[in-house]
Amino acid sequence: MAARLLANLIVMGGTVLGRAAVQAYRQAIVNANKTGAAQEAVNGIRRASKAMTEQEARQILGINEKSTWEEIIQRYDTMFERNAKNGSFYLQSKVHRAKECLEAVYQKPDIPS
């Protein structure tokens, strides 16, 4: 008899706690949408995954706005090879991404107007 009572009490308590947790979660979602916290989290994720900026690419390769494409390629080759021999894969990939970013800027197709 006592075991049955204890089992019923555990089941009922679990049900009540489960319903309360679901209700609290729903309310948290509503509150996040009201305050914009959910949108801020999504924007933070998007910002983190954005491509490298032109300024960041120039800093990585150590060049300025007046540099020619040939200078960029020369600098890229030097830095990429140095990191391939005794550097890190992370730095090597940053150098490669910087070149890709600047390639998009320098190799824009001329659109006749």
C-alpha positions in Angstrom: 0.0 0.0 0.0 2.8 2.4 0.9 4.7 1.6 -2.3 1.6 2.3 -4.4 1.1 5.6 -2.7 4.7 6.5 -3.2 4.7 5.6 -6.9 1.5 7.7 -7.5 3.1 10.6 -5.7 6.3 10.3 -7.9 4.3 10.1 -11.1 2.1 13.0 -10.2 5.0 15.1 -9.1 6.9 14.4 -12.3 3.8 15.3 -14.4 3.5 18.6 -12.5 7.2 19.5 -12.9 7.1 18.5 -16.6 4.2 20.8 -17.3 5.8 23.6 -15.4 9.0 23.3 -17.4 7.2 23.3 -20.7 5.2 26.4 -19.6 8.3 28.2 -18.4 10.1 27.4 -21.7 7.1 28.8 -23.7 7.1 32.0 -21.6 10.9 32.4 -22.1 10.4 32.3 -25.9 7.7 34.9 -25.7 9.8 37.1 -23.5 12.8 36.7 -25.8 10.8 37.7 -28.8 9.4 40.8 -27.0 12.8 42.1 -25.9 14.5 41.2 -29.2 17.0 38.9 -27.5 16.2 36.1 -29.9 16.9 38.4 -32.9 20.1 39.6 -31.3 21.3 36.0 -30.9 20.6 35.3 -34.6 22.4 38.5 -35.7 25.4 37.6 -33.6 25.6 34.2 -35.3 25.3 35.9 -38.7 28.0 38.4 -37.9 30.4 35.7 -36.7 30.0 33.8 -39.9 30.5 36.8 -42.3 33.3 36.9 -44.7 36.5 38.8 -44.1 36.4 42.6 -44.7 38.7 44.3 -47.2 40.5 46.2 -44.4 41.1 43.0 -42.4 42.5 41.3 -45.5 44.9 44.2 -46.1 46.1 44.1 -42.5 46.8 40.4 -42.7 48.8 40.7 -45.9 50.5 43.9 -44.8 49.5 46.0 -47.8 47.7 49.4 -48.3 45.0 50.6 -50.6 47.5 51.6 -53.3 49.1 48.2 -53.7 48.8 46.6 -57.1 47.5 43.1 -57.7 51.0 41.9 -58.4 52.2 43.1 -55.0 49.4 41.4 -53.3 50.1 38.1 -55.1 53.8 38.4 -54.3 53.0 39.1 -50.6 50.5 36.2 -50.5 53.0 33.7 -52.0 55.7 34.7 -49.5 53.4 34.5 -46.5 51.7 31.3 -47.6 55.0 29.5 -48.2 56.4 30.6 -44.9 53.4 29.3 -43.1 53.4 26.1 -45.1 57.0 25.3 -44.1 57.1 26.2 -40.4 54.0 28.1 -39.5 50.5 27.3 -38.6 47.6 26.0 -40.7 45.4 28.7 -39.1 47.6 31.5 -40.3 48.0 29.9 -43.7 44.2 29.8 -44.0 43.9 33.4 -42.9 46.4 34.5 -45.6 44.5 32.5 -48.2 41.1 34.0 -47.2 42.7 37.5 -47.3 43.8 36.9 -50.9 40.4 35.6 -51.8 38.7 38.7 -50.3 41.1 41.1 -52.2 40.7 39.0 -55.4 37.0 39.8 -55.3 37.8 43.5 -55.0 40.6 43.6 -57.6 39.1 41.2 -60.2 35.6 42.8 -60.4 34.3 42.5 -64.0 34.0 45.9 -65.7 30.4 46.4 -66.4 29.8 48.8 -69.3 27.1 51.4 -68.6 
